[in-house]
Every structure is written in structure tokens, then in C-alpha cells.
């Protein structure tokens, strides 16, 4: 194998057949070395030594945490911290179970995206989130920053588009990817190297979906997810789809004709009651399908190599947990940082023991559940 960072490649008609411009100057490869190089490229050795990238849908995790942990959870000073606690707890579980060597949070920025510009009613009708959710967001961002984990957002695109772009980019570089989200839009990204992990019971019983899992759960392949939404719609995004076509009929149609285009090419073969609905809402079906397709080619706000987990500051994280009075989480952090996985990524003294008085303090806080 060649430890070269290839910047420019020129094929030659005569031996040595290949000239590579690298950080070490021009390197000439023989025919044998050329075969080796081709095998290396085919196997896609992971870049920068990173093998497993975990991408987290930030808002999905925050919403799940907010509704899962009672809103009565507060510090002694009265600060509400239920969403902060839930996110911190799930983050520790994600690190412990997935054992990533790279991690990124992707967030919606709250602005109108290109989808809102095309469809003014996009995502309208969603239930309003209580104000006591939003006031916790700065603390959650502080939590992520304290861990030293990177986060991205973009005014023109949704978090799902960023998840998709990073997932595809990492897969092309030979990395294994886990996307932590329950948003159905990201199911279109599932491949043998990109797994969708839906949190359940915090993250203790995450549901992992590969392409076969998506097919079993929804009756369509990942590639058919946008067409599925084009037919059956998605109330959470205010996309109506074809009126009168539900998930069961949508999956049956796609199983028979493979794609939305295939369905409309075979209208004469479809029973009249369904055909009439398809004809009436043809334009809407294709529009909703287009709205459901995620962007996978955005410029990366942060390069892949900058997502590596390294030198995570245990003392600073412990201090943050102390401020939030998350004593039981400090114990879990300690167990993570001193284990085989955590020892590769954490800085500082992770062996500090939690005192009985701190445990009792945490029990008092948790008793408010």
C-alpha cells in the first residue's frame, strides 16, 4: 500500500505507466505498483485513519430528550434541564455503543430553506413546541461544545441535507456511517455502509436499519423513499402526496412498477379507482417526490478530517455536569472514559470517584421525575 496523498495523476503510455504528484514529490509506479494502487482505491481505505463516523440529527435528539424526560427536572437554582439531561444521557450512550472515531451534530438553523421557497406551506401545521424547550438550546449547544464535538447548520438547507452530504462523502472515503435520527427522510440514505439508528429508550434499544430493514419496515427500498412520500405524502412536512393513496397502496405500486415514473408509464394496468387518483394529482406527486429528495453534494462546512474524536476533555465535561447537577451522568462518563474505547479519546483524570453525597444529591434531583 502507498501512504501517498495523491494530488495529481498522469497515465503514461510507456513504463512506469503512472506518475503521481504527492506530498513527497513525483512518484513513478511500475505496472505491479499500479495494480496495487488500483486495489487500494477499490477497497477505499478510510481517510485519515477514521473508520466509523456517527452523524446525529441534533433537533431530533433534542425533541426526543425534551418529551422523554419530565419537565419538572430542574437544578437547585431553578433552571429547567430536562432536555439537556436527555441529550447528555443519549450522547454518552451513543459513544459507548457505537464507539465512533468521528462524530458530528447536524442542526436546522430555523431559517427558510430552498424547500420553503418552493413550497410556502412546507412544514406548516406542525404543533408548536413549548417555550421551555427553546430556552434549553443554548445549554445543549454548550454541552456539545464542552465535549469538543463539532456541529453544523446552514440557513439554506435542512439538517437532513447536511446528514446526507456528510454520509455520502464519508462512504465514498471508505468509512462506515451511522446516522442517529428518526426522520423518515434519512431512510433513503441507507446502504450496506450507512446505517440509520432510531433512538428508543434513550439509546438503550436503538433500532438499526440497513436497506433490508427499511424494506421490511416500510415496504420500499431506500431509493424508493422519495417516491413513497410523493404518493402517500408526509403530514410532518405538510406534503399531501396523492389524495386517497396511503402507505399500503404506495408500497404496492412501487413494488410492482419500481418508481413514480414507472407507475405513471403503466396507468392503464392499474385498477381504475387508483388510476383516477394518480391522474388527478400527478403534478403534486412528482412535486412531493422532488421535495423529499435529500441533497448529497453540498460543500462540507467542516472537512471530514476535522470530525475526528480526540482529546475529549473529561475535567471540563465533569465540570459542566456538576453545574447541571448531573451526578449520575458523571459516573457514566467516568465509566466510558476509563474503558478500552474511551481511553483512546479522553484527556485528563478520568478516575475521580463520585462521592456518596454527590450520588444522594443526584437521587434527589432524579426523584423529581
C-alpha positions as CSV (number, residue, x, y, z in Angstrom):
1,X,0.0,0.0,0.0
2,X,1.2,3.5,-0.7
3,X,1.0,6.2,2.1
4,X,0.7,8.9,-0.5
5,X,-1.7,11.9,-0.6
6,X,-2.4,11.9,-4.3
7,X,-3.0,15.3,-5.7
8,X,-2.4,14.7,-9.4
9,X,-2.2,11.6,-11.5
10,X,-0.9,11.2,-15.1
11,X,-1.2,7.9,-17.1
12,X,1.8,7.2,-19.2
13,X,2.0,5.2,-22.5
14,X,5.3,3.6,-21.5
15,X,6.8,2.2,-18.3
16,X,6.4,3.2,-15.5
17,X,2.8,3.7,-16.6
18,X,1.7,6.1,-13.8
19,X,3.1,9.3,-12.4
20,X,1.7,10.6,-9.1
21,X,2.3,14.0,-7.7
22,X,2.2,13.7,-3.9
23,X,3.4,15.4,-0.7
24,X,6.7,13.6,-1.4
25,X,7.2,14.9,-4.9
26,X,6.5,13.0,-8.1
27,X,6.4,9.2,-7.6
28,X,6.6,6.8,-10.5
29,X,4.7,3.5,-10.2
30,X,5.6,0.3,-12.1
31,X,2.8,-1.9,-13.6
32,X,2.8,-4.0,-10.5
33,X,2.6,-1.0,-8.2
34,X,-0.1,0.4,-10.4
35,X,-2.2,-2.8,-9.8
36,X,-1.6,-2.4,-6.1
37,X,-2.7,1.2,-6.3
38,X,-5.9,0.2,-8.2
39,X,-6.7,-2.3,-5.5
40,X,-6.1,0.3,-2.8
41,X,-8.5,2.7,-4.5
42,X,-11.1,-0.1,-5.0
43,X,-11.0,-1.1,-1.3
44,X,-11.3,2.6,-0.3
45,X,-9.1,2.6,2.7
46,X,-10.7,5.0,5.2
47,X,-9.3,8.5,5.2
48,X,-7.2,10.0,8.0
49,X,-7.4,6.7,9.9
50,X,-11.1,7.2,10.7
51,X,-13.3,4.2,10.2
52,X,-16.7,5.0,11.9
53,X,-18.5,8.3,11.5
54,X,-21.6,8.9,13.6
55,X,-23.9,11.7,12.4
56,X,-26.5,13.0,14.8
57,X,-29.7,14.7,13.9
58,X,-29.5,17.4,16.5
59,X,-33.1,18.6,16.6
60,X,-34.4,15.1,16.6
61,X,-32.3,14.2,19.6
62,X,-33.3,17.4,21.4
63,X,-37.1,16.9,20.8
64,X,-36.9,13.2,21.9
65,X,-35.0,14.2,25.0
66,X,-37.4,17.0,25.8
67,X,-40.5,14.8,25.6
68,X,-38.9,11.8,27.2
69,X,-37.6,13.5,30.4
70,X,-40.2,15.2,32.7
71,X,-40.2,18.9,32.5
72,X,-40.0,19.1,36.3
73,X,-36.3,18.3,36.2
74,X,-34.5,21.4,37.4
75,X,-31.3,22.4,39.2
76,X,-31.5,23.7,42.7
77,X,-31.3,27.2,41.2
78,X,-34.5,26.5,39.3
79,X,-33.0,26.1,35.8
80,X,-35.0,23.6,33.7
81,X,-32.7,21.0,32.3
82,X,-34.8,18.0,31.2
83,X,-33.8,18.3,27.5
84,X,-30.1,19.0,28.4
85,X,-30.1,15.9,30.7
86,X,-31.7,13.7,28.0
87,X,-29.3,14.8,25.3
88,X,-26.3,14.3,27.6
89,X,-27.5,10.9,28.6
90,X,-28.1,9.8,25.0
91,X,-24.8,11.2,23.8
92,X,-22.9,9.1,26.4
93,X,-24.9,6.0,25.3
94,X,-24.2,6.7,21.6
95,X,-20.4,7.0,22.3
96,X,-20.5,3.8,24.5
97,X,-22.5,1.7,22.0
98,X,-21.4,3.0,18.6
99,X,-17.7,3.6,19.5
100,X,-17.2,6.2,16.8
101,X,-13.8,7.7,16.0
102,X,-15.5,10.7,14.3
103,X,-18.8,12.5,15.2
104,X,-20.9,15.4,14.0
105,X,-24.1,17.1,15.1
106,X,-26.3,18.5,12.3
107,X,-28.9,21.1,13.1
108,X,-31.7,23.0,11.4
109,X,-31.0,26.7,11.5
110,X,-34.6,27.8,11.7
111,X,-34.5,29.9,8.6
112,X,-36.5,29.3,5.4
113,X,-34.7,26.7,3.2
114,X,-34.9,26.2,-0.5
115,X,-37.9,23.9,0.1
116,X,-39.8,26.7,1.8
117,X,-39.0,28.9,-1.2
118,X,-40.6,26.3,-3.5
119,X,-43.5,25.4,-1.2
120,X,-44.6,28.3,1.1
121,X,-46.7,25.9,3.2
122,X,-43.7,23.5,3.8
123,X,-43.8,22.0,7.3
124,X,-46.8,24.3,8.2
125,X,-49.3,22.7,10.6
126,X,-46.7,21.2,13.0
127,X,-47.6,21.5,16.7
128,X,-45.9,24.4,18.4
129,X,-43.0,23.5,20.7
130,X,-43.3,24.9,24.2
131,X,-41.1,27.9,25.0
132,X,-39.3,25.9,27.8
133,X,-37.8,23.7,25.1
134,X,-36.1,26.6,23.2
135,X,-34.6,28.2,26.4
136,X,-32.6,25.0,26.8
137,X,-31.0,25.0,23.4
138,X,-28.0,27.2,24.4
139,X,-27.2,24.8,27.2
140,X,-27.4,21.9,24.8
141,X,-25.0,23.6,22.4
142,X,-22.7,24.3,25.4
143,X,-22.8,20.6,26.2
144,X,-21.8,19.6,22.7
145,X,-19.0,22.2,22.6
146,X,-17.8,21.1,26.0
147,X,-17.4,17.5,24.7
148,X,-15.3,19.0,21.8
149,X,-17.7,17.7,19.2
150,X,-18.3,19.6,16.0
151,X,-21.7,20.9,14.9
152,X,-23.0,22.4,11.6
153,X,-26.1,24.1,10.3
154,X,-27.0,26.0,7.1
155,X,-29.6,28.7,6.5
156,X,-30.4,27.4,3.1
157,X,-30.7,23.7,3.8
158,X,-32.1,21.3,6.4
159,X,-30.2,19.2,8.8
160,X,-31.2,16.2,6.7
161,X,-29.3,17.6,3.7
162,X,-26.2,18.0,5.8
163,X,-26.6,14.5,7.2
164,X,-26.9,13.2,3.6
165,X,-23.9,15.1,2.3
166,X,-21.6,14.0,5.1
167,X,-22.8,10.4,5.0
168,X,-22.2,10.1,1.2
169,X,-18.9,11.8,1.4
170,X,-17.7,9.6,4.2
171,X,-18.9,6.4,2.5
172,X,-17.0,7.4,-0.6
173,X,-13.9,7.6,1.5
174,X,-14.4,4.1,2.8
175,X,-15.9,5.0,6.2
176,X,-18.7,3.2,8.0
177,X,-21.5,5.7,8.9
178,X,-24.3,5.6,11.5
179,X,-27.0,8.3,11.2
180,X,-28.8,8.8,14.5
181,X,-32.3,10.0,13.6
182,X,-35.9,9.0,13.5
183,X,-36.7,11.2,10.5
184,X,-38.1,9.1,7.6
185,X,-36.4,11.3,5.0
186,X,-33.0,9.9,6.0
187,X,-34.1,6.3,5.4
188,X,-33.3,7.0,1.7
189,X,-29.6,7.1,2.6
190,X,-29.4,3.5,4.0
191,X,-26.7,1.3,2.3
192,X,-24.5,-1.5,3.5
193,X,-22.1,1.1,4.8
194,X,-24.7,3.7,6.0
195,X,-27.0,2.6,8.9
196,X,-29.9,4.5,10.3
197,X,-30.2,4.3,14.1
198,X,-33.5,5.3,15.6
199,X,-33.2,6.0,19.3
200,X,-35.5,4.1,21.6
201,X,-35.4,4.0,25.4
202,X,-32.9,6.8,25.3
203,X,-30.4,5.0,23.2
204,X,-30.5,1.7,25.1
205,X,-32.6,-0.1,22.4
206,X,-31.8,1.7,19.2
207,X,-33.4,0.3,16.1
208,X,-30.8,0.0,13.3
209,X,-31.9,0.0,9.7
210,X,-29.9,-1.2,6.7
211,X,-31.6,-1.4,3.2
212,X,-33.3,-4.7,4.2
213,X,-34.5,-3.1,7.4
214,X,-36.0,-0.1,5.5
215,X,-37.7,-2.5,3.1
216,X,-39.1,-4.6,6.0
217,X,-40.4,-1.6,7.9
218,X,-41.9,0.4,5.1
219,X,-42.3,-2.0,2.2
220,X,-40.0,0.1,-0.1
221,X,-36.3,0.3,-0.7
222,X,-34.2,3.3,0.4
223,X,-34.1,4.6,-3.2
224,X,-37.9,4.5,-3.3
225,X,-38.5,6.6,-0.2
226,X,-38.9,9.9,-2.1
227,X,-41.4,8.3,-4.5
228,X,-43.2,6.7,-1.5
229,X,-43.6,10.2,0.0
230,X,-44.6,11.5,-3.4
231,X,-47.5,9.0,-3.4
232,X,-48.6,8.8,0.3
233,X,-47.4,12.3,1.4
234,X,-45.9,13.3,4.7
235,X,-48.0,15.2,7.2
236,X,-45.0,16.2,9.2
237,X,-43.6,18.2,6.2
238,X,-47.1,19.2,5.0
239,X,-46.6,17.3,1.8
240,X,-50.1,15.9,0.7
241,X,-48.9,13.4,-1.9
242,X,-51.7,11.8,-4.0
243,X,-55.0,12.3,-2.2
244,X,-56.5,8.9,-1.3
245,X,-53.3,7.0,-1.6
246,X,-52.0,5.6,1.7
247,X,-48.7,3.9,2.6
248,X,-50.0,0.4,1.8
249,X,-51.1,1.3,-1.7
250,X,-48.0,3.4,-2.3
251,X,-45.7,0.4,-1.4
252,X,-47.7,-2.0,-3.5
253,X,-47.5,0.3,-6.5
254,X,-43.7,0.8,-6.1
255,X,-43.3,-2.9,-5.6
256,X,-45.0,-3.5,-9.0
257,X,-43.6,-0.6,-11.0
258,X,-40.4,0.3,-9.2
259,X,-40.6,4.1,-9.4
260,X,-43.0,7.0,-9.7
261,X,-42.1,7.3,-13.4
262,X,-42.8,3.6,-13.8
263,X,-46.2,3.9,-12.2
264,X,-47.3,6.7,-14.5
265,X,-46.0,4.8,-17.5
266,X,-48.3,1.9,-16.6
267,X,-51.5,3.8,-15.7
268,X,-53.6,1.5,-17.9
269,X,-52.5,-1.5,-15.9
270,X,-53.7,0.0,-12.6
271,X,-57.2,-0.5,-11.3
272,X,-59.5,2.4,-12.2
273,X,-60.1,3.7,-8.6
274,X,-56.4,4.1,-8.0
275,X,-55.7,5.3,-11.5
276,X,-58.1,8.2,-11.2
277,X,-56.4,9.4,-8.1
278,X,-53.0,9.2,-9.7
279,X,-54.1,11.1,-12.7
280,X,-55.8,13.9,-10.7
281,X,-52.7,14.5,-8.5
282,X,-49.9,13.7,-11.0
283,X,-48.2,17.1,-10.7
284,X,-48.4,17.0,-6.9
285,X,-46.9,13.5,-6.7
286,X,-43.8,14.5,-8.7
287,X,-43.5,17.7,-6.7
288,X,-43.7,16.0,-3.4
289,X,-41.1,13.4,-4.6
290,X,-38.7,16.1,-5.6
291,X,-39.2,17.9,-2.2
292,X,-38.3,14.6,-0.4
293,X,-35.0,14.0,-2.2
294,X,-32.1,15.0,0.1
295,X,-29.1,16.9,-1.2
296,X,-25.9,14.9,-1.1
297,X,-23.5,17.3,-2.8
298,X,-23.3,20.4,-0.6
299,X,-20.0,21.9,0.2
300,X,-18.8,20.5,3.6
301,X,-18.8,23.3,6.2
302,X,-16.3,21.3,8.2
303,X,-13.9,18.9,6.4
304,X,-14.2,15.2,7.2
305,X,-10.8,15.0,8.8
306,X,-11.8,17.7,11.3
307,X,-14.6,15.5,12.7
308,X,-12.1,13.1,14.4
309,X,-12.8,12.5,18.1
310,X,-9.6,13.2,20.0
311,X,-8.6,14.7,23.3
312,X,-12.1,15.0,24.7
313,X,-11.7,17.0,28.0
314,X,-13.0,14.9,30.9
315,X,-12.4,17.6,33.6
316,X,-14.4,20.2,31.6
317,X,-17.2,17.8,30.9
318,X,-17.3,16.8,34.5
319,X,-17.4,20.5,35.5
320,X,-20.4,21.0,33.1
321,X,-22.2,18.1,34.6
322,X,-21.5,19.5,38.1
323,X,-23.1,22.8,37.1
324,X,-26.1,21.0,35.8
325,X,-26.1,18.7,38.8
326,X,-25.9,15.6,36.6
327,X,-24.0,13.5,39.1
328,X,-25.2,10.1,37.8
329,X,-24.1,11.1,34.3
330,X,-20.7,11.9,35.8
331,X,-20.5,8.3,36.9
332,X,-21.4,7.1,33.4
333,X,-18.8,9.5,31.9
334,X,-16.2,8.1,34.2
335,X,-17.0,4.5,33.2
336,X,-16.8,5.5,29.5
337,X,-13.6,7.4,29.8
338,X,-11.7,4.7,31.7
339,X,-12.9,1.9,29.4
340,X,-11.0,0.5,26.5
341,X,-12.8,2.7,23.9
342,X,-12.7,5.9,26.0
343,X,-9.1,5.7,26.9
344,X,-8.2,6.4,23.3
345,X,-10.1,9.7,23.2
346,X,-10.1,11.4,26.6
347,X,-7.8,13.8,28.3
348,X,-7.4,14.4,32.0
349,X,-8.0,12.4,35.1
350,X,-11.0,10.2,34.4
351,X,-10.5,8.1,37.6
352,X,-12.0,10.6,40.0
353,X,-14.7,8.8,42.1
354,X,-18.2,10.1,42.7
355,X,-18.8,10.7,46.4
356,X,-21.8,9.3,48.2
357,X,-23.1,12.8,48.9
358,X,-23.0,13.6,45.2
359,X,-24.9,10.4,44.5
360,X,-27.5,11.3,47.1
361,X,-27.8,14.8,45.6
362,X,-28.4,13.3,42.1
363,X,-31.0,10.9,43.5
364,X,-32.8,13.9,45.0
365,X,-32.8,15.6,41.6
366,X,-33.9,12.4,39.7
367,X,-36.7,11.8,42.3
368,X,-38.5,14.8,40.7
369,X,-39.3,12.5,37.8
